[in-house]
Amino acid sequence: MTEPGGTMKGSQYEDPVQGIKQTVGRRGFLTGTIAAAGFGLVGARLAYLQGLDPDGLADAAKKKRTREQVIPALRGEILDINGNVLARSVQRYNITVDQSAVGPFKRYEEGSNKPVEVTATELVYELADILEMKDEDVKNALDGTLRYKVVKDNVTPAIYNKVQALGAPYIYGEILSERKYPNGQVAGSVVGRYSIVEEAVDGTSNQTRTANNSVGIERTMGEHLAGKDGLRVYEISADGIRIPIGDEQNTPAEDGKNIRLTINQDVQYFAQQVVKARADELKAEWGTAIVMDVRDGSILALADSSTMDPGSDKFEIADMNPRAISQVFEPGSTEKILTTAAVLDEGLVTPETVFDVPAELVIDQQTITDAFVHPAQKRTVTGIIADSMNTGTVMMGSKLTKEQRYNWLKKFGLGDFTGVELTGESQGLVSDWRDWDIRQQYTVLFGQGIAQTALQTAMIYQAIANKGVMLKPRIIDAVLDNQGTEEKRPVEEGTRIVSEETARKTLSIMEAVVYEGGAKGAQVEGYRVAGKTGTAENVGKNSSTYDGWTTSFVGVAPSEDPRFLVSVTIHRPQTTAAAVGLANTTEQFAEIMEKTLHTYNVPRSSTEPQLTPKFAEGHDETG
């Protein structure tokens, strides 16, 4: 008979515990000890890993379940001086689906920490309601095996947020930022266009680079307009569901700042219409107009006869930048005002100084002629400029040394950038005086043998009208942040070019051009006007002949206390040498100037011009 728990082995009873001990012996004890030690090491290792995490496994796990979502910043607006919108961004989304992943999913309902399952069918109904689509159309969009399929395009951020709140892990929002230009071609080349594109590198299709094809204000002020994207960081569970109680961080986007230009939308539109009509009438290659406040250098209009619509994909490359800053040409007789101011400021002449002007001038074996036939005459400086005589201009300009002539050109900013905050500006061309040939040393006095932009020419007149002080042209009035704080761009300190007395005398001579000379068409009823015509030959393609013309007029008003400057240029009108004088721009100047003066309610002139006689006492055009 055995005792409970015992066994019989032959005729001998064996205690189960004692038997095991006797059977295991020392070997069993060692095995048990090793096993226990092993479990201890595993436990210690787990404690070590979980507590100290020397290899960053916990961080790696967290990173694996962390998702980042960029919150795009909205690009700032471009405004005219009165707050009219010239460019704005509209943020939209394409709602897309990964069809291969469509199926039931879980999401956390508001106020609950437990996920609930949502079937694909339920999702279809929810999406259809939010997107205002038919159930069948949503179902068809979700059915299939495509990794990318648009469910609905161009939805608002509010709609996108509602779709995102559904929590479907296979429904996405593709961000679109559409730039709108509500005024089309009005100031199109000034505003420019915003374009970031992918380009192939080295002709390969699998290697690309990002290229900034923006122009105009869109590019020069791009850093301010762009803003700063935000970031949303959140955790998801193993099944791809966002954990509502997980660690979530939100860095809000900082929308771009708004840029307010000095451009006046109404003046800009009017100037564009006027210059286009004149260019079309003369079948010219192009025309351009500038309107500027001479007191602070603010540009109210940079108008072209043809320009781009920034919102259109079809435009000419030549229309992308304002021609007033991008195209250079020989200015012709508008340059005579620079020569006049220089000799007046050097004390070499006065408006009344008389020159014996021959029918044609021969100097250093070079023959200088005028645009009209005349006998030898006794002309005052005022009379020489009033009738735009090359002969008399060379005579008075020759009182300057060649180096002085060059220095005065440079002093007025020719051959250098004006610094206007736009793309595409040319600096023009003024060769060193030591490189001038025999004829060029004289032709530079009346605007040939040099090349400059319409804006560079306009700045000569701005300095004269601003009592002899040249300013940097302004196109940016202010930068405005999202809180409405205005960062006004200050008017930079100007540079005195000529004395105030010289500026006043030069203006008086310019008035004679309008009231006694060849620019009577530039008169504006009720206002005193001062200005100068310009006609220059165009260098041909082979650079050795002339094969066209550029005509222009630059003037200011009211000339007793100048407020505005208007410049109008027509390039290569279809005309003959005999009729080129009829291709002038004085009437277009008067139209634009009148519009500008009335827009700003400038008081009419209350005095009449005090003009110096054109001829020496006792003499007239007969000599």
Disulfide bonds with the S-S distance in Angstrom:
none
